[in-house]
Amino acid sequence: MALDPVLQQIIDQLPVPSGQIDFATLRKETAPMAPLFHGPEGPIDVGAVENSELPGLGGTVPIRIFRPASAPLGTLHLLHGGGWSIGGLDFIEPLARRLTRDLSMVVVTSAYRLAPENPFPAGFEDSLTAARWVLDHAGELGGAGHPVVIGGESAGGNLAAAVALELNHNASKNFDAQLLFFPAVDLRSDADNYPSRLANADPSLRTETFPQIMGGYCGGHDRADPRISPLAAECLDNLPPAVVVVLTVDPLHDEAVAYADRLRQAGVPVELIEFDHLTHGFPNLSALVPAAAEATAAVVDRLKALLARAVMNP
């Protein structure tokens, strides 16, 4: 299946890392692009936006809180992608605004220390710090009795899944659901043998960069640690219900599907959604690509259905 033509035109103009990456340079090159993702009509209107910081293990953890114009129906903690090494609050803001509006939820985005300068567990620790804060303040954020969701895309999906696992094993409360956009859930060395890693040619994600990107995040840590590779966890029982979004052309396709299958086998309700005409990172382009906006809206509908079925009426 060919990619959506509008999306293809945009991807052709974006800087896609290849070969050896200089992350400091890449961050400088990509930073001016973040406002463009709001699209020609500018940022989606929401009720209010607040910036704050949380005390973390390695310094402060920046967060941004998006409040809907009407009374909120829940809270979503959203983690940005970027291979654990680029990206930030500005890059995830267009999606955060869209989800705030379409879900009528308070959306909290959180930044984290970036690799390779700050390898694991830095990014995980910062994400866990923010997640605990969201859970502790969920009642005043999205309203008592409403669902609390954790989500993310790509590396952010990895962190969201890892945080949910950690809370499941070492906390008294966890999120009500997960929203995982094309998550990287298996960073073990033999993961390169997934057929989608070998065969898929997503123009926005080059597999040749995986060793450097994943190596920079993992550092010298054991890649079979479930906080790095959630798919390596022995037990996935009692995890929050999940919406898992995968893309036919994405190199991460197979591991994300495998994670959804493992969740189902553990008795966790799962909505697996696959798109065959979109690329890695498509939700961020929703203001520019009608097909991406339609797909993101479909994901929102599936999340609402999952929450209604598995969370609000278990």
Secondary structure as the mmCIF struct_conf table of DSSP 4:
data_model
#
loop_
_struct_conf.conf_type_id
_struct_conf.id
_struct_conf.beg_label_comp_id
_struct_conf.beg_label_asym_id
_struct_conf.beg_label_seq_id
_struct_conf.end_label_comp_id
_struct_conf.end_label_asym_id
_struct_conf.end_label_seq_id
HELX_LH_PP_P HELX_LH_PP_P1 ALA A 2 ASP A 4
HELX_RH_AL_P HELX_RH_AL_P1 PRO A 5 ILE A 11
TURN_TY1_P TURN_TY1_P1 ASP A 12 GLN A 13
BEND BEND1 LEU A 14 LEU A 14
BEND BEND2 GLY A 19 GLN A 20
HELX_RH_AL_P HELX_RH_AL_P2 PHE A 23 THR A 30
HELX_RH_3T_P HELX_RH_3T_P1 ALA A 31 HIS A 38
TURN_TY1_P TURN_TY1_P2 PRO A 40 GLU A 41
BEND BEND3 PRO A 43 PRO A 43
HELX_LH_PP_P HELX_LH_PP_P2 ILE A 44 ASP A 45
BEND BEND4 GLY A 47 GLY A 47
STRN STRN1 ALA A 48 GLY A 56
TURN_TY1_P TURN_TY1_P3 LEU A 57 GLY A 58
STRN STRN2 GLY A 59 ARG A 67
BEND BEND5 ALA A 69 SER A 70
STRN STRN3 THR A 75 LEU A 79
BEND BEND6 GLY A 82 GLY A 82
TURN_TY1_P TURN_TY1_P4 GLY A 83 SER A 85
BEND BEND7 ILE A 86 ILE A 86
HELX_RH_AL_P HELX_RH_AL_P3 LEU A 89 LEU A 103
TURN_TY1_P TURN_TY1_P5 SER A 104 SER A 104
STRN STRN4 VAL A 106 SER A 110
HELX_LH_PP_P HELX_LH_PP_P3 ARG A 113 LEU A 114
TURN_TY1_P TURN_TY1_P6 ALA A 115 GLU A 117
BEND BEND8 ASN A 118 ASN A 118
TURN_TY1_P TURN_TY1_P7 PHE A 120 PRO A 121
HELX_RH_AL_P HELX_RH_AL_P4 ALA A 122 ASP A 136
TURN_TY1_P TURN_TY1_P8 HIS A 137 HIS A 137
HELX_RH_AL_P HELX_RH_AL_P5 ALA A 138 GLY A 142
TURN_TY1_P TURN_TY1_P9 ALA A 144 GLY A 145
BEND BEND9 HIS A 146 HIS A 146
STRN STRN5 VAL A 148 GLU A 153
TURN_TY1_P TURN_TY1_P10 SER A 154 SER A 154
HELX_RH_AL_P HELX_RH_AL_P6 ALA A 155 ASN A 170
BEND BEND10 SER A 172 SER A 172
BEND BEND11 ASP A 176 ASP A 176
STRN STRN6 ALA A 177 PHE A 181
BEND BEND12 PHE A 182 PHE A 182
BEND BEND13 ARG A 188 ARG A 188
HELX_RH_3T_P HELX_RH_3T_P2 SER A 189 ASN A 193
BEND BEND14 TYR A 194 TYR A 194
HELX_RH_AL_P HELX_RH_AL_P7 PRO A 195 ALA A 199
TURN_TY1_P TURN_TY1_P11 PRO A 203 SER A 204
HELX_RH_3T_P HELX_RH_3T_P3 THR A 207 THR A 209
HELX_RH_AL_P HELX_RH_AL_P8 PHE A 210 CYS A 218
TURN_TY1_P TURN_TY1_P12 GLY A 219 GLY A 220
BEND BEND15 HIS A 221 HIS A 221
TURN_TY1_P TURN_TY1_P13 ARG A 223 ALA A 224
BEND BEND16 ASP A 225 ASP A 225
TURN_TY1_P TURN_TY1_P14 PRO A 226 ILE A 228
HELX_RH_3T_P HELX_RH_3T_P4 PRO A 230 ALA A 232
BEND BEND17 GLU A 234 GLU A 234
TURN_TY1_P TURN_TY1_P15 ASP A 237 ASN A 238
HELX_LH_PP_P HELX_LH_PP_P4 LEU A 239 PRO A 241
STRN STRN7 ALA A 242 LEU A 247
TURN_TY1_P TURN_TY1_P16 THR A 248 VAL A 249
TURN_TY1_P TURN_TY1_P17 PRO A 251 LEU A 252
HELX_RH_AL_P HELX_RH_AL_P9 HIS A 253 GLN A 265
TURN_TY1_P TURN_TY1_P18 ALA A 266 GLY A 267
STRN STRN8 VAL A 270 PHE A 275
BEND BEND18 ASP A 276 HIS A 277
TURN_TY1_P TURN_TY1_P19 HIS A 280 GLY A 281
HELX_RH_3T_P HELX_RH_3T_P5 PHE A 282 LEU A 285
TURN_TY1_P TURN_TY1_P20 SER A 286 LEU A 288
HELX_RH_AL_P HELX_RH_AL_P10 PRO A 290 LEU A 306
HELX_RH_PI_P HELX_RH_PI_P1 LEU A 307 VAL A 311
BEND BEND19 MET A 312 MET A 312
#
